[in-house]
Amino acid sequence: MKLAGQKIGIAFTGSFCTFQSVLEKIKSLKEEGADLYPILSFQSQNIDSRFGTAKDFREKIEEICGRKAMDSIETAEPIGPKGFLDLLIIMPCTGNTIAKLACGITDSPVLMAAKAHLRNEKPLLLSISTNDALSMNFKNIGLLMNVKHIYFVPFGQDAPDKKPNSMIAHLNKLIPAAEAALEAKQLQPVIGG
């Protein structure tokens, strides 16, 4: 169990349709022995959707992780000076978050966590879920692929016939991608069907 004892931040953004599958993968990280620190974007902690309520989602995350979520810019900022995370995973990572991260914008708990964590030159793993990966965000994904310490859970198109620009991370590769990122490596192939 390569993740046993690793302090891993799990930062959630508003791709609500992926929340159930993300919850299952968070359980897998916990079963691997990882020490989990939840971080919630403003959207994930406040928006109720057809996939469930924000309150229920938060309760499930905090129960799995065994601690309260960081839910403000102020609570996420100490990740930098205290340097306590070994790995930060943004999962799901929306197109909005991808664009802001590529442009250096820090206006949410998740983006503050990413900025603070990268300041320590530690790995940031992105598990993308966006309907505009092959359109408006294609350039931002390309920019982030060239940034030191940023890695991706391998991803591909999720519904090319109905949503030709949409891409989503292959969550079955989360654990090997996390292990690779901790070794400063990108799990390959990064893009697949």
Order of alpha helices (4+ residues) and beta strands (2+ residues): beta-alpha-beta-alpha-alpha-alpha-alpha-beta-alpha-alpha-beta-alpha-beta-beta-beta-alpha
